[in-house]
Amino acid sequence: MADTELTQRLAAMLNKPLFVAFRETKDAARMAELLPQHLDWAVAAERRGQLFASGPFAVSDGAPGSAGGMTILRAGSQEEAEAILAEDPFIREKVVVATVRKWIVMEGGLTVTIRFSGQTGQIL
């Protein structure tokens, strides 16, 4: 494939920058205490359009969050993403530490189904 063709092909893709925070649990004993505040932070960040997706990694032999988790943020810069994340009570209280990396979404897809009659939704 010629360089020009490859450049055109890449330019036609999404090229959407997001920021991924890989979370590592440091103090699992305090997670239950801070979980309500963390959830309030997450819902508020989602409503502001800052939080794209977030959740714990699943392991068969541990509680949710024991294996860390991942948060994907919409932000204009690495610094902005880190500032958003710094407001999370888990991060602020050092129960969790996070490594933030810029991620460029190029390909993939998202399907959303909303059923008005049953007041249900599904994302695939």
NUSE-986423 format. One line per field, with one value per residue (C-alpha): residue number from 1; residue in three letters; x, y, z. Coordinates in nm, 4 decimals. Example, Ala and Ser with C-alpha at 12.3 -4.5 7.8 and 13.67 -1.06 7.14 Angstrom:
// residues 2
num 1 2;
residuo ALA SER;
u 1.2300 1.3670;
v -0.4500 -0.1060;
w 0.7800 0.7140;
// end
This chain:
// residues 124
num 1 2 3 4 5 6 7 8 9 10 11 12 13 14 15 16 17 18 19 20 21 22 23 24 25 26 27 28 29 30 31 32 33 34 35 36 37 38 39 40 41 42 43 44 45 46 47 48 49 50 51 52 53 54 55 56 57 58 59 60 61 62 63 64 65 66 67 68 69 70 71 72 73 74 75 76 77 78 79 80 81 82 83 84 85 86 87 88 89 90 91 92 93 94 95 96 97 98 99 100 101 102 103 104 105 106 107 108 109 110 111 112 113 114 115 116 117 118 119 120 121 122 123 124;
residuo MET ALA ASP THR GLU LEU THR GLN ARG LEU ALA ALA MET LEU ASN LYS PRO LEU PHE VAL ALA PHE ARG GLU THR LYS ASP ALA ALA ARG MET ALA GLU LEU LEU PRO GLN HIS LEU ASP TRP ALA VAL ALA ALA GLU ARG ARG GLY GLN LEU PHE ALA SER GLY PRO PHE ALA VAL SER ASP GLY ALA PRO GLY SER ALA GLY GLY MET THR ILE LEU ARG ALA GLY SER GLN GLU GLU ALA GLU ALA ILE LEU ALA GLU ASP PRO PHE ILE ARG GLU LYS VAL VAL VAL ALA THR VAL ARG LYS TRP ILE VAL MET GLU GLY GLY LEU THR VAL THR ILE ARG PHE SER GLY GLN THR GLY GLN ILE LEU;
u 0.0000 0.1409 0.2092 -0.0544 -0.3197 -0.2315 -0.2427 -0.5877 -0.7110 -0.5914 -0.7384 -1.0805 -1.0812 -1.2171 -0.8889 -1.0666 -0.8315 -0.9444 -0.7522 -0.7384 -0.6632 -0.5399 -0.6301 -0.4356 -0.5866 -0.3541 -0.5872 -0.8735 -0.9846 -1.1093 -1.2884 -1.6289 -1.6088 -1.5369 -1.7497 -2.0589 -1.8429 -1.6601 -1.9922 -2.1158 -1.7954 -1.8331 -2.1989 -2.1233 -1.8258 -2.0439 -2.3155 -2.0542 -1.9434 -1.5996 -1.6384 -1.6860 -1.6683 -1.5343 -1.5350 -1.3377 -1.1529 -1.3293 -1.1521 -1.3083 -1.1449 -1.1666 -1.4035 -1.4830 -1.1928 -0.9429 -0.7724 -0.7887 -0.9924 -1.0034 -1.1552 -1.1820 -1.2077 -1.2836 -1.0383 -0.8442 -0.5048 -0.3226 -0.3127 -0.6881 -0.7543 -0.5319 -0.7089 -1.0506 -0.9260 -0.7708 -1.1237 -1.2185 -1.2284 -1.0499 -0.7599 -0.7701 -0.7555 -0.4834 -0.6959 -0.6286 -0.3457 -0.3833 -0.1609 -0.3162 -0.2345 -0.3633 -0.5497 -0.6449 -0.9645 -0.9344 -1.1712 -1.4492 -1.8166 -2.0918 -2.4522 -2.7211 -3.0738 -3.3408 -3.6856 -3.9282 -4.2127 -4.0047 -3.7860 -3.4756 -3.1523 -2.8639 -2.5165 -2.3170;
v 0.0000 0.3365 0.5985 0.8342 0.5634 0.4642 0.8275 0.8704 0.5487 0.6527 1.0031 0.8477 0.6638 0.8119 0.9487 1.0299 1.0921 0.9601 0.9024 0.5617 0.5353 0.1949 0.1702 -0.0278 -0.0911 0.0035 -0.0066 -0.2511 -0.2219 0.1363 0.0715 -0.0039 0.3119 0.5351 0.3535 0.5791 0.8921 0.7304 0.6454 1.0044 1.1308 0.8868 0.9741 1.3475 1.3096 1.1060 1.3737 1.6418 1.4349 1.3661 0.9967 0.7647 0.4332 0.2991 -0.0167 -0.2788 -0.5699 -0.8963 -1.1837 -1.5095 -1.5136 -1.1509 -0.8685 -0.6071 -0.3640 -0.6011 -0.6480 -0.2787 -0.1339 0.1034 0.4447 0.6085 0.9870 1.2561 1.5407 1.7952 1.6929 1.4477 1.7139 1.7708 1.3958 1.3671 1.6644 1.5038 1.1779 1.3535 1.4459 1.0767 0.9973 0.6651 0.8549 1.1515 0.9209 0.7049 0.3914 0.3559 0.4863 0.5314 0.5516 0.7669 0.7108 0.8856 0.6481 0.7196 0.5375 0.4445 0.1594 -0.0405 0.0198 0.0889 -0.0269 0.1230 -0.0178 0.1711 0.0189 0.2931 0.0580 -0.1375 0.1522 -0.0578 -0.0034 -0.2096 -0.1200 -0.3663;
w 0.0000 -0.1013 0.1686 0.0243 0.0248 0.3810 0.4939 0.3360 0.4927 0.8398 0.7981 0.7249 1.0585 1.3800 1.5276 1.8546 2.1481 2.4843 2.8061 2.9727 3.3443 3.4535 3.8233 4.0811 4.4245 4.7107 5.0144 4.9545 5.3178 5.2568 4.9279 5.0814 5.2937 4.9920 4.7330 4.7683 4.7200 4.4272 4.2605 4.3117 4.1464 3.8552 3.7894 3.8040 3.5668 3.3315 3.3348 3.2569 2.9571 3.1038 3.1832 2.8861 3.0731 3.4008 3.6065 3.7936 3.6406 3.7176 3.8900 4.0030 4.3455 4.4548 4.5326 4.2654 4.2514 4.4114 4.0740 3.9883 3.7079 3.4143 3.3493 3.0078 3.0098 2.7548 2.8061 2.6051 2.7425 2.9668 3.2390 3.2170 3.2363 3.5436 3.7068 3.6477 3.7944 4.0953 4.2102 4.2450 4.6204 4.5573 4.3987 4.6367 4.9414 4.7798 4.7967 4.4251 4.2098 3.8362 3.5334 3.2612 2.8957 2.5853 2.3544 1.9949 1.8971 1.5323 1.4601 1.6204 1.6643 1.9105 1.8880 2.1081 2.1413 2.3352 2.3885 2.4798 2.5748 2.8224 2.9338 2.8686 2.6877 2.5640 2.4447 2.2349;
// end
